Amino acid sequence: MKIVNHVWLFGALVAASACNQPAKQQDTAKADSTEKIVDARVVDTNNTAEVFTAYIGLKDEFLKSDVAGIKSTASVLEGKLKVIKGCSETATLAHQITATDDIKVQRASFLILSKDIMMLVKGAKLKTATIYVDYCPMADSGKGGYWLSLNKNIENPYFPEHMKTCGAVKEQLN
């Protein structure tokens, strides 16, 4: 029984600490992509499924390059992150996206935010459709950048106008 409790505690700590990472610089999505995860259930007790749903919505707004939509969706994500203990720095990144009309600055914050959300999702054991970890080597001035997606086909939120299909699936979760 103690082993089970230790395993559960370790999983909860991984999920809770995923957001608590130090910040480091670095055609539209299918309409039904977020609907696939609305019924997602989380094994741990936080609202990681809601954070992930809001994150996918934000990624989809970046695909449209809709600054107003990006700001609105980032605000929703910020609210979801604030209620998860240890995710205040990640919530601040979401807030930075809402605080500017410069899409380049928004994308720079999204780059860092994506890393934090990726760690949170990996530690949470979401029960949902396959989640793809995508990577674009051209993002972040050639340093590369990751994002999460529900679609196997690459839809690059960093360069949707000129290099929408730039990138590759690096990992599959679930």
Secondary structure, DSSP 8 states (H G I E B T S, - for coil): -HHHHHHHHHHHHHHHHHS-----------TTTTGGGTT-EESSSS-HHHHHHHHHHHHHHHHHT-HHHHHHHHHHHHHHHHTSTT-HHHHHHHHHHHT-S-HHHHHHHHHHHHHHHHHHHHHHTEESS-EEEEEETTHHHHT-EEEEES-SS---SSSTTT-TT--EEEEEE-
